[in-house]
Amino acid sequence: MRFKSIFVGVLALIFMSMVPGRGHLKFDESFRDLGSIKQGGIETFSFTYTNTGDKKVRISSVTALSSSVKIVPIKDSIIDVNADGEIKIEFDTNKHAKGDFAFGVTVNSNADNKEVKLKLFGVLE
């Protein structure tokens, strides 16, 4: 019985050593309440992240479905291990009706969390 336990433990260690590492994008926050914003300009916000994995991460795309939101191009889409970065978002308040708003941004990469959804919401006055 003891031999089986040791054998299973050794097999588990061998298997774990064969699994390749991956990057992981850890965002400081995944949603943000912007509160009240006055209509009439462009507001800029950012979401910061760190690659907490053990391999580099490549961000393949950052998209938003709202026409009032523009994603600022990322300076470097390859994120080293333990490196920080940010997703900058421009919200054109002139293109959105007054009242409650909410929109999402999707970050796609080769990290173990391949698709991360970020959310912004608030009230446009």
Steps between C-alpha positions, in 0.01 A plus 500: 500500500784739589674415171187604306493838674867566423456384139198728448690791658800450270275477193327824602834681531613372160174608339513846661855553372385424144219759500628816331474828690270778390468867545216648701363854473398618846300823482493732801125527446259356245224757536479864588214722613576836341224676691357813338669638190408821322420467131710704262846352456723198493572326829802269525522202735742213536513149640843388620624143494803285584615179337513279811567179306831341412493561122466810283147599398396634161188716493336427166207741518313748718145575386197699609154471347393859570553765231564755776804305624842496336786277612838675498751273320729307735866604475630144533274198460763262645502512880800352681466303823429736793465796261218754535288663234173678449197501277402862427143578406360824360131564559352762263215633711360692201417171326295363789155596628465646847408260777635170626768335291697178512743357252746217484846453361636156411872422519612190306845346548689172513499506883329230701213748545466542122204737511461765769191720511532847649197716582442872542174652615358824635261784427542755221360842589 
